[in-house]
């Protein structure tokens, strides 16, 4: 189990806990008072005591700043029966502190709802930012988060876990920091006289008033929402006019090592996948390669099964025969029957995938990387090689880049809305990445990254309208594909370009079971973000709403 930390003990217990709604540090006070032993990270359980009255009062009065001061090894809060100092991190996050379920820390992520509540709370007053005193110290932050729970209940959403997300507000300072950043990114663009009147969560079902902006007939998305807004904010402008702003929300930390979030993920193959959409668009050269992907997938996982059943490693061999429910004498007959399922037809090969999945997800992840079964030195990943043939085909580059840019940046959005009769500027779309952190008892809020659709579409349209623009897909520099020697991940890596401008880095990987389709994940490149910022500055700053 993990050790206790300040960020954990200031959260509240979830609804399934006998201490539901209470701050977790109260459990420490209770155990010391009752002289109940604490489970330690190393060594036997111990009875503990507060090291002095200052610490005791801080815990009893929920004085978070003082509690934080005594949460390090350098300044421990407790002593044992022999008077030896004991730090918070020496205590185990056992079940009574949420380590085995029942606590809110492992529950749903409140970031989206928290951001929505902040936008509504301050935006309905026309504020251009969350005031700094709302997070300048933990006491104020705790108070504001408590108040935001009431505001959150004004949000119009159909999310099934909405109540659990609101419960998760209490003293949950890291998502709070990231939510403030995202909210500030929205609020700063409120025009003079504009106020937020309503915030909607798109959830499982869009509110009736939002139906004109819901697009579920786009070629690249099928019945799934093309409009990827997580929140839609209703803004009343001076003069009585209204507009709606769709926000796609992401989050990241503030450190130098913090990774940019993926802006979208989408199925690569399958009925609504990227490659299928290219076929539908008439790019016939892709079709035989797509059929080959299905065939090589079924062949690859058949090869993995065959190698496992006939492995020289007894443990691997016995495991495969046990989970596939066959004995040694049955192996040839089983494999002969299974080999007949190898096909270009997706549904036929699905049986092989179901059988391979029985070998275990971890083993399948290793197999895709050429590392399972180990005694065979893995099985050649002909499946991902077939993917690579499509991505490396120059004939597919232009339609593929255009499709990917559409998926990532929503370049068709305004066109679709126009066809539906939505007036210009009635609906705006932006991608906001809230950046914040909670460390050392301090809440750090950084400026959000913003990508407004009106600018991204303008940039991309201008470049694609130039007949000299080239469309390229390359392997991302410094990476190894899953089928290459020395690969460290079961992934494929590509970068898409318009001429010399890198736009997005693409990863293809499974997101769970191999029975589902692999997905691609996109991260916008620093060079495109830098170009975006230049264009925004040249046009007088971000658009207002």
Secondary structure, 3 states (H helix, E strand, C coil): CCECCHHHHCCEECCCCCCCCCECHHHHHHHHHHCCCECECCCCCECEEECCHHHHHHHHCCCHHHHHHCCCCCCCCEEECCCCEECHHHEECCHHHCCCCCEHHHCCCCHHHHHHHHHHHHHCCCCCCCCHHHCCCHHHHHHHHHHHHHHHCCCECCCCCHHHHHHCCCCCHHHHHHHHHHHHHHHCCCCCCCEEEEEEECCCCCCHHHHHHCCCCECCCECCCCCCCCEEEEEECCCCCEEEEEEEEEEECCCCCCCCCCCEEEECCCCCCHHHHHHHCCCHHHHHHHHHHHHHHHHHHHHHHHHHHCCCCHHHHHHHHHHHCCCHHHHHHHHHHHHCCCCCCHHHHHHHHHHHHCCCHHHHHHHHCCCCCHHHCCCCCHHHHHHHHHHCCHHHHHHHHHHHHHHHHCCCHHHHHHHCCCCCCCEEEEEEEEEEEEECCEEEEEEEEEEEHHHHHHHHHHHHCCCCCCEEEEECCCCCCCCCCCCCCCCEEEEEEECCEEEEEEEEECCCCCCCCCEEEEEECHHHHHHHHHHHHHCCCCCCC
